[in-house]
């Protein structure tokens, strides 16, 4: 089977071999329902409890603060909609660069009388301080600012933002799906600064798809999205996906280990990539901001991003045009537009997100293929004109 070199780790990561091995027994002999009172059920319950401890330890939380979900989208919806359901309608403030699974539930709240306030970002994808303070002056009830952006990789000072928002007494949430496993996370320190909840997803850090978590301060009152048997402290009913949760626990533990060394290695690899892209005339976005060490977002003037991605795929390199969740949307990236990037440049955006298995040799081969591909596309454009 044709297998392009994989450079799209922000979309999903390969399942780690150790994670897969840990999951297999729960797809076979240890098949019990964790709510059953017999030994099969007790085995499943112990596995979930152990996974909860592993996830909590990896992000500096207490196990009782971890609510398992089917993934990051559900966890974000659980916070936004679940917390709003326990309040009188007010203002929900989110950054202009949030993932759709934060933006859309926030927009849906308007049907219930809520006001949506989007907070501006600067040209380097950082939350604009003045606009953040203006938004907080409006006394929002809910605030959500992602820790690291899935497209640009820009890391926000969430702790500082939460501390400056403390006077509003709003519940403050951060989507940490892209950050977990790439930068150190400490929910206890974030919670002390004023962050009340954060979102995680297993498949972004070497775990399986179908498992995520909302790590949430127990003072936050929420209504469940899914009612039923009262699983997950009554916040997420449904028979647990034991195998996926077990995999999530192991993946979180592995991701938290040696995170500084892994980040340094990825940053060095990204430096090689970006030097090569700059030499070819690429415009690399948000280089003045702190970014995830694995993420590069760029465009070539006059070239369509989707076309470049398709050409590179056929040449043997898997990269992305913007976010995977929005790949069917022909509109320019809302993140780049919020940064003030011209729509014609934004339409050319390509994201490369590195992983532990990528090598310098692969990056150099990608750059060489990109040189050839760009020359071909510019030649075609010249003929068309």
C-alpha positions in Angstrom: 0.0 0.0 0.0 1.2 3.5 -0.9 2.1 5.2 2.4 3.1 8.9 2.1 5.5 10.3 4.7 3.2 11.6 7.4 3.4 15.3 8.3 -0.1 15.9 9.7 0.2 15.1 13.5 -2.1 17.9 14.5 -4.9 16.1 12.7 -4.2 12.8 14.4 -1.2 10.7 15.5 -0.3 7.1 14.8 -1.4 4.7 17.6 1.7 4.0 19.8 2.6 0.3 19.8 2.7 0.3 23.6 -0.8 1.8 23.7 -2.1 -0.7 21.2 -0.7 -3.6 23.3 -2.4 -2.2 26.4 -5.7 -2.0 24.7 -5.9 -5.4 23.1 -7.0 -7.4 26.2 -10.0 -5.1 26.6 -11.0 -5.9 23.0 -10.9 -9.6 23.8 -11.0 -11.5 27.1 -11.5 -8.4 29.3 -14.7 -7.4 27.6 -16.8 -6.6 30.7 -19.1 -3.7 31.3 -17.6 -1.5 34.0 -21.0 -1.1 35.6 -21.4 -4.8 36.2 -20.9 -6.1 39.7 -19.2 -9.4 38.8 -15.5 -10.0 38.2 -15.7 -9.1 34.5 -17.2 -5.7 35.4 -14.7 -5.2 38.3 -11.8 -5.8 35.9 -13.1 -3.2 33.5 -13.8 -0.7 36.4 -10.2 -1.1 37.7 -8.9 -0.5 34.3 -10.9 2.8 34.0 -9.8 3.9 37.4 -6.2 3.3 36.6 -6.5 5.1 33.3 -8.1 8.1 35.1 -5.2 8.2 37.5 -2.7 8.2 34.5 -4.5 11.0 32.7 -4.8 13.0 35.8 -1.1 12.6 36.7 0.0 13.5 33.1 -1.7 16.9 33.4 -1.3 17.7 37.1 -4.9 17.1 38.1 -6.7 14.9 40.6 -8.4 11.8 39.3 -11.8 12.9 40.5 -11.5 16.0 38.2 -11.2 13.8 35.0 -14.5 13.2 33.1 -14.0 10.8 30.2 -15.8 11.6 26.9 -15.7 10.4 23.3 -13.2 13.1 22.4 -12.2 16.7 22.4 -15.4 17.9 20.6 -17.7 16.3 23.1 -15.6 17.6 26.0 -15.7 21.2 24.7 -19.5 20.9 24.1 -20.0 19.5 27.6 -18.3 22.5 29.2 -19.9 25.2 27.0 -23.4 23.8 26.9 -23.3 22.0 30.2 -22.2 25.0 32.3 -24.5 27.4 30.4 -27.5 25.2 31.3 -26.9 25.9 35.0 -26.8 29.7 34.6 -29.1 32.5 33.6 -28.3 33.6 30.0 -25.4 36.0 30.0 -22.3 36.5 27.8 -20.0 33.8 26.5 -16.6 35.1 25.5 -14.3 33.1 23.2 -11.2 33.9 21.2 -11.7 34.5 17.5 -9.4 31.6 16.7 -11.2 28.8 18.6 -11.8 25.4 17.1 -15.3 24.9 15.6 -16.2 22.6 18.5 -16.0 25.6 20.8 -17.2 28.2 18.3 -20.4 26.4 17.2 -21.8 25.5 20.7 -21.0 29.1 21.8 -23.0 30.3 18.8 -25.8 27.9 19.6 -26.2 29.5 23.0 -27.6 32.6 21.3 -30.8 30.7 20.7 -31.2 30.6 24.5 -30.7 34.3 25.0 -26.9 34.3 25.4 -24.6 37.0 23.9 -21.5 35.8 22.1 -18.4 38.0 22.3 -15.4 37.0 20.2 -12.0 38.3 21.4 -9.7 39.6 18.7 -6.1 38.3 18.1 -3.1 40.2 16.8 -1.2 39.5 13.6 0.8 36.7 15.4 -2.4 34.9 16.6 -2.0 36.0 20.2 -5.1 37.2 22.1 -5.2 41.0 21.9 -4.8 42.2 25.4 -6.8 45.4 25.0 -9.8 43.5 23.5 -9.5 40.8 26.1 -9.8 43.4 28.8 -12.7 45.1 27.0 -14.5 41.7 26.8 -13.9 41.0 30.5 -15.3 44.5 31.3 -18.6 43.1 30.0 -18.7 40.5 32.9 -19.0 37.3 30.8 -20.3 34.2 32.6 -18.2 31.8 30.5 -14.8 32.3 28.9 -12.9 29.9 26.6 -9.5 30.5 25.2 -7.5 27.6 23.6 -4.1 26.9 25.0 -2.5 26.1 21.6 -4.0 26.8 18.2 -4.5 23.8 15.9 -3.5 25.7 12.8 -0.7 28.1 13.7 0.5 26.3 16.8 0.5 29.6 18.8 0.5 29.1 22.5 -1.5 31.5 24.6 -0.7 32.8 28.1 -3.9 31.1 29.4 -2.8 31.4 33.0 -2.2 35.1 32.7 -5.5 35.6 30.9 -7.4 33.6 33.5 -5.8 35.6 36.3 -6.8 38.9 34.7 -10.3 37.6 34.3 -10.7 36.5 37.9 -12.7 39.5 38.9 -15.5 38.6 36.5 -16.1 35.3 38.4 -16.6 33.6 35.1 -16.0 30.0 34.6 -12.8 29.9 32.5 -12.1 27.0 30.1 -9.2 26.2 27.8 -9.0 23.7 24.9 -5.7 22.0 25.5 -6.1 19.3 22.8 -3.1 20.3 20.8 -1.0 21.3 23.7 -1.1 18.0 25.6 2.0 16.0 25.0 3.8 18.9 23.2 4.1 21.4 26.1 4.0 20.6 29.8 0.5 20.9 31.4 -0.2 21.5 35.1 -3.9 21.8 35.8 -3.3 22.5 39.4 -1.2 25.6 38.6 -3.7 26.7 35.9 -6.6 26.2 38.3 -4.8 28.3 40.9 -4.5 31.1 38.2 -8.3 30.9 37.5 -8.7 28.1 34.8 -11.6 25.9 35.8 -11.6 23.3 33.0 -9.5 22.0 30.2 -10.1 19.6 27.3 -7.9 16.7 26.2 -8.1 14.2 23.3 -6.3 10.8 23.2 -5.7 10.6 19.4 -3.6 13.8 19.4 -0.9 12.1 21.6 -0.5 8.6 20.3 -3.7 7.2 21.7 -6.9 5.9 20.1 -9.7 7.9 18.5 -12.9 7.9 20.5 -11.5 8.9 23.9 -11.1 12.3 25.4 -11.6 14.1 28.7 -12.8 17.3 30.3 -10.6 18.0 33.3 -12.9 20.2 35.5 -12.9 21.9 38.8 -15.6 20.2 40.9 -17.0 23.6 41.8 -18.2 24.0 38.3 -21.9 23.0 38.0 -22.8 21.4 34.7 -25.7 19.6 33.1 -24.8 16.5 31.1 -25.2 16.4 27.4 -26.0 12.7 27.6 -28.4 11.6 30.3 -28.9 8.0 31.3 -27.1 5.7 33.8 -25.2 8.5 35.6 -21.7 7.4 34.5 -18.8 9.8 35.0 -20.1 11.5 38.1 -23.5 11.9 36.3 -21.8 14.1 33.7 -21.6 11.7 30.8 -23.9 8.6 30.7 -23.1 5.6 28.5 -21.3 2.4 28.8 -17.6 3.3 28.8 -15.3 2.5 25.9 -12.9 0.6 28.2 -10.3 -0.2 25.6 -10.0 3.4 24.3 -9.9 4.7 27.9 -7.1 2.3 28.8 -5.2 3.4 25.7 -5.8 7.1 26.6 -4.3 6.5 30.0 -1.2 4.8 28.6 -0.8 7.4 25.9 -1.1 10.3 28.4 1.5 8.7 30.6 3.9 8.2 27.7 3.3 11.8 26.3 4.2 13.3 29.7 7.5 11.5 29.9 10.6 13.2 28.4 8.4 16.0 27.1 11.2 18.6 27.2 13.6 16.4 25.2 10.9 15.6 22.6 10.0 19.3 22.3 13.6 20.2 21.6 14.0 17.5 19.0 10.8 18.7 17.2 11.8 22.3 17.4 15.2 21.5 15.7 13.4 19.6 13.0 10.9 22.5 12.5 13.9 24.9 12.2 15.3 22.9 9.3 11.8 22.8 7.6 11.2 26.6 8.0 14.7 27.5 6.8 14.0 25.5 3.7 10.5 27.0 3.2 11.8 30.6 3.7 14.5 30.0 1.1 11.7 29.1 -1.3 9.8 32.3 -0.6 7.1 31.0 1.8 5.3 33.3 4.1 5.4 31.5 7.5 2.6 32.6 9.9 3.0 33.7 13.6 6.8 33.3 13.8 7.0 36.1 16.4 4.8 34.2 18.9 5.5 31.2 21.0 4.4 28.1 19.1 4.1 24.4 19.5 7.5 23.0 18.6 6.0 20.7 15.9 3.8 23.1 13.9 4.5 25.2 10.8 1.8 27.1 8.9 2.7 28.8 5.7 1.6 29.9 2.2 3.2 30.7 -1.1 1.8 33.8 -2.8 -0.3 33.0 -5.8 -0.6 29.2 -5.1 -3.7 27.5 -3.8 -3.2 25.5 -0.7 -5.5 22.6 -1.6 -3.8 22.2 -4.9 -0.3 22.1 -3.3 -1.5 19.6 -0.7 -2.9 17.3 -3.4 0.3 17.5 -5.4 2.4 16.7 -2.4 0.2 13.8 -1.5 0.7 12.3 -4.9 4.4 12.8 -4.5 4.4 10.9 -1.2 4.0 13.5 1.5 0.9 13.9 3.7 0.4 17.5 4.8 -2.8 19.6 5.4 -4.5 22.6 4.1 -5.6 24.3 7.4 -7.5 22.2 9.9 -8.6 18.6 9.2 -12.1 19.2 10.6 -12.6 22.0 8.1 -11.0 20.3 5.0 -14.3 20.2 3.2 -14.8 24.0 3.6 -13.5 26.0 0.7 -13.5 29.2 2.7 -10.2 30.7 3.9 -9.1 29.8 7.4 -11.0 31.8 10.1 -7.9 31.8 12.1 -5.8 33.5 9.5 -8.6 36.0 8.7 -8.8 36.9 12.4 -5.0 37.6 12.2 -5.6 40.0 9.4 -4.1 37.8 6.7 -5.5 38.7 3.2 -8.1 36.1 2.0 -6.1 35.4 -1.2 -3.0 34.5 0.9 -5.1 32.6 3.5 -6.5 30.4 0.7 -3.0 29.2 0.1 -2.3 28.1 3.6 -0.6 24.7 4.3 0.1 23.2 7.7 2.9 20.8 8.4 2.8 19.2 11.9 5.7 17.1 12.8 5.8 14.0 15.0 8.4 11.9 16.8 8.8 9.5 13.8 9.7 12.3 11.3 13.4 12.7 10.4 15.6 15.3 8.9 15.9 13.2 5.8 12.1 13.2 5.3 12.0 16.9 5.8 14.7 17.5 3.2 12.9 15.2 0.8 9.7 17.1 1.4 11.4 20.4 0.7 13.0 19.1 -2.5 9.6 17.8 -3.7 8.0 21.1 -2.8 10.5 23.0 -4.9 9.7 20.8 -8.0 5.9 21.1 -7.3 6.0 24.9 -6.9 7.9 25.3 -10.2 5.3 23.1 -11.9 2.3 25.1 -10.5 3.9 28.4 -11.3 4.5 27.2 -14.8 0.9 26.2 -15.2 -0.2 29.5 -13.8 2.0 31.4 -16.3 0.6 29.3 -19.2 -3.0 30.0 -18.0 -2.4 33.7 -18.0 
